[in-house]
């Protein structure tokens, strides 16, 4: 291997450190959404009534899931491009391990599905049926959510 080729390979290998910028940004976003989750829960606890607290708590779940997406993505990018993260014994070994881009995609897809389900139930709180067909559409949407969860679970257990 000549010197030019070696220099190019070294440059390309060291270019992986550029991925630290999005990793740090994603972690900062995760911290932001985690703090917002805490504030939302605090507002819900201080609201004084179930009617006011329930939408706030659903919003807090949504924010917490968004924070988890950002953490999973940040850790996944770090492990894929920079280095393997050493985990303490007995830690969350199965949740945050990312061995390939497909593995990262699968983990993110599962969390995004949960975010969509939470958003669906946020919107369902304001559901005001006007006809019998509205109930049928609502039941169909719930059935589709159940099928999506079943498919995700079947895919996980099939591995």
Rosetta blueprint (number, residue, H / E / L):
1 X L
2 X L
3 X H
4 X H
5 X H
6 X H
7 X H
8 X H
9 X H
10 X H
11 X H
12 X H
13 X H
14 X H
15 X H
16 X H
17 X H
18 X H
19 X H
20 X H
21 X H
22 X H
23 X H
24 X H
25 X H
26 X H
27 X H
28 X H
29 X H
30 X H
31 X H
32 X H
33 X H
34 X H
35 X H
36 X H
37 X H
38 X H
39 X H
40 X H
41 X H
42 X H
43 X H
44 X H
45 X H
46 X L
47 X L
48 X L
49 X L
50 X H
51 X H
52 X H
53 X H
54 X H
55 X H
56 X H
57 X H
58 X H
59 X H
60 X H
61 X H
62 X H
63 X H
64 X H
65 X H
66 X H
67 X H
68 X H
69 X H
70 X H
71 X H
72 X H
73 X H
74 X H
75 X H
76 X H
77 X H
78 X H
79 X H
80 X H
81 X H
82 X L
83 X L
84 X L
85 X L
86 X L
87 X L
88 X L
89 X L
90 X L
91 X L
92 X L
93 X L
94 X L
95 X L
96 X L
97 X L
98 X L
99 X L
100 X L
101 X H
102 X H
103 X H
104 X H
105 X H
106 X H
107 X H
108 X H
109 X H
110 X H
111 X H
112 X H
113 X H
114 X H
115 X H
116 X H
117 X H
118 X H
119 X H
120 X H
121 X H
122 X H
123 X H
124 X H
125 X L
126 X L
127 X L
128 X L
129 X L
130 X L
131 X L
132 X H
133 X H
134 X H
135 X H
136 X H
137 X H
138 X H
139 X H
140 X H
141 X H
142 X H
143 X H
144 X H
145 X H
146 X H
147 X H
148 X H
149 X H
150 X H
151 X H
152 X H
153 X H
154 X H
155 X H
156 X H
157 X H
158 X L
159 X L
